[in-house]
Amino acid sequence: MVSDLPSERSDTGHTACRIWFPEPAAQDDTYINRGEHKWDWLARSTVPKAGDYRRFLNEHLAYLSAHDQQKLVHDLHERWDSAFFELVLARILQELGAAIEIEPITSDGKHPDLLARFPDATVVVEATTPVINRVVGEETIRRAPLLDFIESKVPEGWVVYVCELPNIGPMDSQKEFRRVVTRLLDIRPPDRDDTDQELIAKLSTGTIYLNLIPCRWEHGRLGWEPPVMYWDNTSQRIRHAIQKKRRQVRNTKVPVLLAIDTSNNGDLGDFDRALFGYTYDLHDHGKTVEICFNPDGEFNKGYGEPTYAGVLACPRVSSVMCSMPVLYRHPRFSGDLPAAILQLEQRIYSSETREIQGEPCRVPDLIQRLNLVNA
């Protein structure tokens, strides 16, 4: 999958000739399968969306040095989500005017994710993609083989909506489930006058409830699956990321920014609560008499010069959709940050007014420069 052509830097800042994600040789008009690694899908699929992904990756990897390209491509194979975030983050910093190094060895022997040298200052940027709402991922893994089997048995011309699944884990037998699903879906393709069909069966492990709709859909024969119920823990995972990374970057000689990607979970409200605290109302006989702020966030703990100069909050990062990073400045940080970083939207807690204050972004076209994949 990796070309052996030499890598050279062009006048535009791109590294020429190296195509890390080439177009597949064989035609394959299928979308990504459930549970399939993005790398494997991009290596085989010829649908337009896969081509757009390959274009995005090749285009943005070309802005990095040959060494950094090799490092990120290796990491994309091993840990796609976090490596993809590092690529997008590196490109954002470059667009802000920084020269980037990925995992350099600093003078104090540390290996930060990114070293960003701006004309007026240098910062270390440590990137992290915490696992948010782990129960969703675990439930997705549990369901995957059940949904794959159902989809494989749906007759031509039908799309199935899975309303309920039995409780079958990875180590449990699927014999009963497979036998019942095969029987339920042993039906002919729909005629012109056919309408929706409800298929329900009781198993020893729970209920199968399927709704069949006569139609053709280019993305397969599975139209919907039951939602996963969970208690959102985005704010808690942000707090955990701050605590976990602190040891790695403590005593770094230049300012440290922790970039946090919450993988399309939550919003800036989760960062507000995790970093600064939360607002609450005081009521008297059902009426709000005072709005208060509890400054229990991670940035309002401790004393003295902090480990982090701030956090780059990135609630939504993908090749299709990317939100502008928001700089959460640590209230106790007394040093200087690059002027380009300070052009981002900023949020900071004021102990005097006991509220979170903000400054607007002054580089509104930053994300547009990344040339994202069309949704």
C-alpha positions as CSV (number, residue, x, y, z in Angstrom):
1,M,0.0,0.0,0.0
2,V,3.0,2.3,0.4
3,S,4.8,3.6,-2.6
4,D,8.7,3.3,-2.8
5,L,9.0,6.5,-4.7
6,P,11.4,9.1,-3.2
7,S,10.1,12.0,-1.2
8,E,11.0,15.6,-2.0
9,R,9.8,18.9,-0.7
10,S,8.1,21.1,-3.3
11,D,7.8,24.9,-3.4
12,T,4.3,24.7,-2.1
13,G,5.3,22.9,1.1
14,H,4.1,19.5,-0.1
15,T,6.3,16.4,-0.1
16,A,6.1,15.3,-3.7
17,C,5.7,11.8,-5.3
18,R,4.7,9.7,-2.2
19,I,1.2,8.3,-2.5
20,W,0.4,6.5,0.8
21,F,-3.2,5.6,-0.1
22,P,-3.3,4.6,-3.8
23,E,-6.5,3.8,-5.7
24,P,-7.4,0.1,-5.7
25,A,-6.7,-1.9,-8.8
26,A,-10.0,-3.8,-8.8
27,Q,-13.5,-2.3,-8.8
28,D,-15.3,-2.6,-5.5
29,D,-18.4,-0.5,-5.1
30,T,-19.1,-1.4,-1.4
31,Y,-19.1,0.8,1.7
32,I,-17.3,0.0,4.9
33,N,-18.4,-3.1,6.6
34,R,-19.5,-3.2,10.2
35,G,-16.4,-3.5,12.4
36,E,-14.0,-3.2,9.4
37,H,-10.8,-1.2,9.9
38,K,-10.8,2.1,7.9
39,W,-7.4,1.2,6.5
40,D,-8.7,-2.1,5.0
41,W,-11.7,-0.3,3.5
42,L,-9.6,2.4,1.9
43,A,-7.3,-0.3,0.4
44,R,-10.2,-2.0,-1.4
45,S,-13.2,0.2,-1.9
46,T,-13.7,2.3,-5.1
47,V,-16.9,4.2,-4.0
48,P,-16.6,8.0,-4.3
49,K,-16.4,8.5,-0.5
50,A,-13.4,6.2,-0.2
51,G,-11.7,8.1,-3.0
52,D,-12.4,11.3,-1.2
53,Y,-10.9,9.9,2.0
54,R,-7.7,8.8,0.2
55,R,-7.4,12.2,-1.4
56,F,-7.7,13.9,2.0
57,L,-5.1,11.7,3.6
58,N,-2.6,11.9,0.7
59,E,-3.0,15.6,0.4
60,H,-2.4,16.4,4.1
61,L,0.3,13.8,4.7
62,A,2.2,15.6,1.9
63,Y,2.6,18.7,4.0
64,L,4.7,16.7,6.6
65,S,8.3,15.7,6.4
66,A,9.1,12.2,5.1
67,H,9.9,11.0,8.6
68,D,6.7,12.3,10.0
69,Q,4.7,10.8,7.2
70,Q,6.1,7.4,7.8
71,K,5.4,7.7,11.6
72,L,1.8,8.8,11.1
73,V,1.0,6.2,8.4
74,H,2.3,3.5,10.7
75,D,0.2,4.9,13.6
76,L,-2.9,5.0,11.3
77,H,-2.6,1.3,10.8
78,E,-2.2,0.6,14.5
79,R,-4.5,3.2,16.1
80,W,-6.6,5.0,13.5
81,D,-8.6,7.4,15.5
82,S,-5.9,9.0,17.6
83,A,-3.4,9.1,14.7
84,F,-6.0,10.7,12.5
85,F,-6.5,13.4,15.1
86,E,-2.7,14.0,15.3
87,L,-2.7,14.5,11.5
88,V,-5.5,17.0,11.5
89,L,-4.0,18.8,14.5
90,A,-0.6,19.0,12.9
91,R,-2.2,20.5,9.8
92,I,-4.2,23.0,11.8
93,L,-1.0,24.2,13.5
94,Q,0.8,24.4,10.2
95,E,-2.0,26.5,8.8
96,L,-1.6,28.8,11.8
97,G,2.1,29.2,10.8
98,A,4.0,26.6,12.8
99,A,6.8,24.3,11.8
100,I,5.8,20.9,13.0
101,E,7.8,17.9,14.3
102,I,6.0,14.7,15.3
103,E,7.3,13.0,18.4
104,P,10.7,14.7,18.5
105,I,13.2,14.1,21.3
106,T,13.4,17.3,23.3
107,S,16.3,18.6,25.3
108,D,14.8,17.3,28.5
109,G,14.4,13.8,27.0
110,K,10.7,13.9,26.5
111,H,8.8,12.6,23.4
112,P,5.8,15.0,23.0
113,D,3.2,14.2,20.3
114,L,3.9,17.5,18.5
115,L,6.4,20.3,18.7
116,A,5.1,23.4,17.1
117,R,7.6,26.2,16.4
118,F,6.0,29.5,15.6
119,P,8.0,32.6,14.7
120,D,7.5,34.1,18.1
121,A,7.3,31.1,20.4
122,T,7.5,27.3,20.6
123,V,4.9,25.1,22.3
124,V,4.5,21.4,23.0
125,V,1.1,20.0,22.0
126,E,0.2,16.7,23.5
127,A,-2.8,15.0,21.8
128,T,-5.3,12.6,23.2
129,T,-8.5,10.9,22.1
130,P,-10.1,9.5,25.3
131,V,-12.5,6.7,25.1
132,I,-15.9,8.3,25.6
133,N,-19.0,6.3,26.6
134,R,-17.2,2.9,26.4
135,V,-20.4,1.0,26.8
136,V,-21.5,2.1,23.3
137,G,-18.3,0.6,21.8
138,E,-18.7,-2.6,23.8
139,E,-22.4,-3.0,22.8
140,T,-21.4,-2.3,19.2
141,I,-18.9,-5.1,19.3
142,R,-21.4,-7.5,20.9
143,R,-24.1,-6.8,18.3
144,A,-21.8,-6.9,15.3
145,P,-21.9,-10.6,14.5
146,L,-25.7,-10.7,15.1
147,L,-26.4,-7.8,12.8
148,D,-24.0,-9.2,10.2
149,F,-25.9,-12.5,10.2
150,I,-29.3,-10.9,9.9
151,E,-28.1,-8.7,7.0
152,S,-26.7,-11.8,5.2
153,K,-30.2,-13.4,5.3
154,V,-32.3,-10.5,4.2
155,P,-33.9,-11.4,0.8
156,E,-33.4,-9.3,-2.3
157,G,-35.6,-6.2,-2.4
158,W,-36.1,-5.9,1.3
159,V,-34.4,-3.7,3.9
160,V,-34.6,-4.8,7.6
161,Y,-35.0,-2.5,10.6
162,V,-33.8,-4.3,13.7
163,C,-35.9,-3.2,16.6
164,E,-34.8,-5.6,19.2
165,L,-32.0,-8.2,19.6
166,P,-31.5,-11.0,22.2
167,N,-28.8,-10.7,24.8
168,I,-26.1,-12.9,23.2
169,G,-22.5,-12.2,24.1
170,P,-19.3,-12.9,22.2
171,M,-18.8,-16.2,24.1
172,D,-22.4,-17.4,23.9
173,S,-23.8,-19.9,21.4
174,Q,-25.5,-18.4,18.3
175,K,-27.1,-21.7,17.1
176,E,-30.6,-20.9,18.2
177,F,-30.3,-17.3,17.0
178,R,-29.1,-18.3,13.6
179,R,-31.8,-21.0,13.2
180,V,-34.6,-18.6,14.1
181,V,-33.3,-15.7,11.9
182,T,-32.9,-18.1,9.0
183,R,-36.5,-19.2,9.4
184,L,-37.9,-15.7,9.8
185,L,-36.2,-14.4,6.7
186,D,-37.0,-17.3,4.5
187,I,-39.4,-15.3,2.4
188,R,-39.6,-14.3,-1.3
189,P,-38.6,-10.9,-2.7
190,P,-41.4,-8.4,-2.4
191,D,-44.1,-7.9,-5.1
192,R,-45.3,-4.5,-6.1
193,D,-48.2,-4.6,-3.7
194,D,-46.2,-5.9,-0.6
195,T,-46.1,-3.7,2.5
196,D,-44.0,-3.7,5.7
197,Q,-43.7,-7.0,7.6
198,E,-43.1,-7.4,11.3
199,L,-41.2,-10.5,12.3
200,I,-41.0,-11.4,16.0
201,A,-39.7,-14.5,17.8
202,K,-38.9,-15.4,21.4
203,L,-35.6,-17.0,22.2
204,S,-34.1,-18.4,25.4
205,T,-31.8,-15.3,25.3
206,G,-34.4,-12.7,24.5
207,T,-36.5,-11.4,21.7
208,I,-35.8,-10.8,18.0
209,Y,-38.0,-8.1,16.5
210,L,-37.5,-7.2,12.9
211,N,-39.4,-4.9,10.6
212,L,-39.0,-5.6,6.9
213,I,-39.6,-2.8,4.3
214,P,-39.8,-3.4,0.6
215,C,-37.2,-1.1,-1.0
216,R,-33.7,-1.1,-2.5
217,W,-30.9,0.8,-0.7
218,E,-27.4,1.2,-2.0
219,H,-25.8,0.9,1.5
220,G,-26.9,-2.6,2.1
221,R,-30.0,-4.3,3.5
222,L,-29.8,-3.2,7.1
223,G,-31.6,0.1,7.6
224,W,-31.6,0.7,11.3
225,E,-30.6,-1.0,14.6
226,P,-31.7,-0.4,18.2
227,P,-30.2,2.6,20.0
228,V,-27.8,2.0,22.8
229,M,-28.8,3.5,26.1
230,Y,-26.0,5.0,28.2
231,W,-25.1,7.7,30.7
232,D,-22.9,10.3,29.0
233,N,-19.4,10.5,30.7
234,T,-17.7,13.0,28.3
235,S,-16.9,15.5,31.0
236,Q,-15.5,12.9,33.3
237,R,-13.3,11.5,30.5
238,I,-11.9,14.9,29.8
239,R,-11.0,15.3,33.4
240,H,-9.3,11.9,33.3
241,A,-7.3,12.8,30.2
242,I,-6.0,15.9,31.9
243,Q,-4.9,13.9,35.0
244,K,-3.4,11.1,33.0
245,K,-1.3,13.2,30.7
246,R,0.0,15.5,33.4
247,R,2.9,13.3,34.4
248,Q,4.1,12.9,30.8
249,V,4.5,16.7,30.2
250,R,5.4,17.9,33.7
251,N,8.5,20.2,33.8
252,T,8.5,20.7,30.1
253,K,10.7,23.7,29.3
254,V,8.2,25.3,26.8
255,P,4.4,25.9,27.3
256,V,2.3,22.8,27.0
257,L,-1.1,22.6,25.3
258,L,-3.2,19.5,25.7
259,A,-5.4,18.9,22.6
260,I,-8.4,16.7,23.4
261,D,-10.6,15.1,20.7
262,T,-13.9,13.9,22.1
263,S,-14.7,12.0,18.9
264,N,-18.0,13.7,18.1
265,N,-19.2,13.2,21.6
266,G,-20.4,16.1,23.7
267,D,-19.8,19.8,23.1
268,L,-18.0,22.8,24.6
269,G,-20.3,22.5,27.7
270,D,-18.5,19.3,28.6
271,F,-15.1,21.1,28.4
272,D,-16.5,24.0,30.5
273,R,-17.6,21.7,33.2
274,A,-14.4,19.6,33.2
275,L,-11.9,22.5,33.1
276,F,-13.6,25.3,35.0
277,G,-16.8,24.1,36.7
278,Y,-20.6,24.4,36.3
279,T,-23.5,26.8,36.8
280,Y,-26.4,26.0,39.1
281,D,-29.5,27.7,40.2
282,L,-30.7,28.4,43.8
283,H,-34.5,28.1,44.1
284,D,-36.9,29.4,46.7
285,H,-40.5,28.1,46.5
286,G,-39.9,27.0,42.9
287,K,-38.5,30.4,41.8
288,T,-34.8,31.0,40.8
289,V,-33.3,33.5,43.3
290,E,-29.7,33.2,42.3
291,I,-27.5,31.7,39.6
292,C,-24.2,30.4,41.0
293,F,-21.0,28.9,39.7
294,N,-19.1,26.0,41.3
295,P,-15.5,26.3,40.2
296,D,-14.6,22.7,40.7
297,G,-12.9,22.2,37.3
298,E,-9.4,20.8,36.8
299,F,-8.0,24.2,35.9
300,N,-9.3,25.7,39.2
301,K,-7.5,23.2,41.4
302,G,-4.0,23.5,42.9
303,Y,-1.7,26.5,43.1
304,G,1.4,27.9,41.4
305,E,2.5,27.7,37.8
306,P,0.4,24.9,36.1
307,T,1.6,22.0,34.0
308,Y,-0.7,23.1,31.1
309,A,-0.8,26.5,29.5
310,G,-4.2,25.5,28.2
311,V,-6.3,22.9,26.5
312,L,-7.2,22.9,22.8
313,A,-10.8,21.6,22.8
314,C,-11.7,19.6,19.6
315,P,-15.3,18.2,20.1
316,R,-15.7,17.1,16.5
317,V,-12.8,15.8,14.4
318,S,-13.1,13.8,11.2
319,S,-12.3,14.1,7.5
320,V,-16.0,15.0,6.9
321,M,-16.6,17.4,9.8
322,C,-14.1,19.3,11.9
323,S,-14.9,22.0,14.5
324,M,-12.6,24.9,15.1
325,P,-10.3,24.2,18.1
326,V,-11.1,26.3,21.1
327,L,-8.3,27.4,23.4
328,Y,-9.1,27.0,27.1
329,R,-6.4,29.1,28.8
330,H,-5.3,28.1,32.3
331,P,-6.1,30.9,34.7
332,R,-2.7,30.5,36.5
333,F,-0.5,30.3,33.4
334,S,1.7,33.4,33.4
335,G,3.8,32.8,30.3
336,D,3.4,33.7,26.7
337,L,1.7,31.7,23.9
338,P,2.3,32.2,20.2
339,A,0.2,35.0,18.8
340,A,-1.2,32.7,16.1
341,I,-2.6,30.4,18.8
342,L,-4.3,33.4,20.5
343,Q,-6.2,34.0,17.3
344,L,-8.4,30.9,18.1
345,E,-11.6,31.3,20.1
346,Q,-10.6,31.5,23.7
347,R,-12.4,30.6,27.0
348,I,-11.1,31.5,30.4
349,Y,-12.5,31.5,33.9
350,S,-12.6,34.8,35.9
351,S,-12.4,34.3,39.6
352,E,-13.5,37.9,40.1
353,T,-16.7,37.6,38.2
354,R,-17.0,33.8,38.8
355,E,-17.9,33.2,35.2
356,I,-16.4,31.8,32.0
357,Q,-15.4,34.6,29.6
358,G,-14.7,34.2,25.9
359,E,-13.0,35.8,23.0
360,P,-14.1,35.2,19.4
361,C,-12.0,33.4,16.8
362,R,-10.0,35.6,14.4
363,V,-9.2,33.0,11.8
364,P,-12.7,32.0,10.6
365,D,-11.4,30.3,7.4
366,L,-9.0,27.9,9.2
367,I,-11.1,24.8,8.8
368,Q,-12.0,25.6,5.2
369,R,-8.3,25.4,4.3
370,L,-8.3,21.7,5.3
371,N,-10.5,20.8,2.2
372,L,-12.6,18.3,4.1
373,V,-14.3,15.3,2.5
374,N,-17.9,16.0,1.3
375,A,-20.4,14.4,3.6
